[in-house]
């Protein structure tokens, strides 16, 4: 099964072409350009350099959230655009689960964290089994203090991945918890992780189509929060 995967949920973006568990090629950029400029050309160039065409792709996968609202929207829109003409199945992959795949082989508790601002992180926890992942929590937005308390109660060493890993590491270390940063090359989000997550979705019959592919933000945007606050103030 050939999977074309897109990752644009944070500052960096990437695209990967995989066949089952095997990575054929991956392109990664962290150059400050907006994902609307880089992502689709990156995917097109990747296919061309591999001598592959979009017609040969079986599944289009994307990190559907949580993450940057703009980045997730761009990724989902790009995936829909690639999948729609050929009616290709899509994989709406958890950004957090996709990150965890990079360290699943280490056989440890994995804490995937992305900075959600407002003293919160997007988080999910997993157990790396060596062969795969066992999910311990759903994807959620959670306060750092609450997450630290949860990890304390778990009582096991944690390996941290994601762009919120350093933030979480600092908080947890101050509380004396056994947390460890994944190596830098395994800490960031990558399209390979998205493809690996997509493979599991395909194997369990949880793919969707382009029309049904939507972002999963797990929290209201700042604009939506401000609008609700204004409406509440008007009603008082």
C-alpha positions, 0 to 999 in steps of 0.5 A, spaced: 500 500 500 503 506 497 501 512 502 502 519 501 503 523 507 503 530 509 505 534 515 504 541 517 501 541 524 507 546 526 512 550 524 516 545 520 512 541 514 514 535 511 511 530 505 513 522 505 511 517 500 511 510 504 509 503 502 506 499 508 512 500 513 517 502 508 519 509 507 521 510 500 522 518 500 521 524 505 522 531 504 522 536 510 523 543 511 523 548 516 525 555 513 520 559 515 516 559 509 508 558 510 506 551 509 501 554 503 507 556 499 511 549 500 507 543 502 504 542 495 510 543 491 514 539 496 509 533 495 509 534 487 517 534 487 517 528 492 513 524 487 516 526 481 523 524 484 521 517 486 518 516 479 511 515 482 505 519 480 499 521 484 495 515 480 499 510 484 498 512 491 493 508 494 492 513 500 493 520 502 494 521 509 495 528 513 496 530 520 489 532 521 490 535 528 491 537 534 496 543 532 497 550 529 490 552 526 492 555 520 497 549 519 492 543 520 487 547 515 493 547 510 494 540 510 487 538 510 486 542 504 492 540 501 490 532 502 483 533 500 485 537 493 490 531 492 485 525 494 478 528 490 480 527 483 481 520 483 476 519 489 482 516 493 481 514 501 484 519 506 487 518 513 485 523 518 491 522 522 492 524 530 498 529 530 500 526 537 500 519 535 504 520 528 509 523 533 509 517 537 511 512 532 518 515 531 519 512 538 515 506 539 521 501 538 524 504 545 519 500 549 517 506 554 511 510 556 511 516 550 508 523 552 507 527 546 506 534 547 505 540 543 505 547 545 497 550 545 499 556 549 495 559 555 499 554 559 496 548 556 499 543 551 496 538 546 497 531 549 496 524 548 500 518 552 502 512 549 506 505 551 511 503 545 511 496 545 517 495 540 512 493 535 507 498 535 503 503 540 498 502 545 494 508 547 493 510 554 489 517 553 485 520 548 488 526 544 486 532 549 488 539 551 491 539 558 494 544 563 501 542 564 500 542 572 495 537 570 499 533 566 505 533 571 500 530 576 498 524 571 505 522 570 507 522 577 501 518 578 503 513 572 510 512 576 514 510 570 519 514 566 517 518 560 520 519 553 517 526 550 516 528 543 513 534 540 514 541 539 512 542 547 517 537 549 522 542 552 516 546 555 514 539 559 521 537 560 522 543 564 516 543 568 516 535 570 524 536 572 522 541 577 517 536 580 522 531 580 519 526 575 523 521 570 522 525 563 527 524 558 527 528 551 527 524 545 533 525 540 532 531 536 531 528 529 525 523 533 522 529 537 519 533 531 513 531 527 514 528 521 510 525 515 513 518 516 510 518 522 503 520 519 504 515 514 505 509 519 499 512 523 495 512 516 497 504 515 494 502 522 488 506 520 487 502 513 488 496 517 483 497 522 478 500 516 478 507 519 479 511 512 475 516 510 474 520 503 476 527 501 469 530 503 469 527 510 476 529 511 476 535 517 481 538 522 481 535 529 483 542 533 481 539 540 480 547 542 476 553 540 481 558 536 482 564 539 478 568 534 472 563 536 474 564 544 474 572 543 467 571 539 464 567 545 467 572 550 463 578 547 457 574 546 457 572 554 459 580 556 453 582 552 448 578 555 450 580 562 
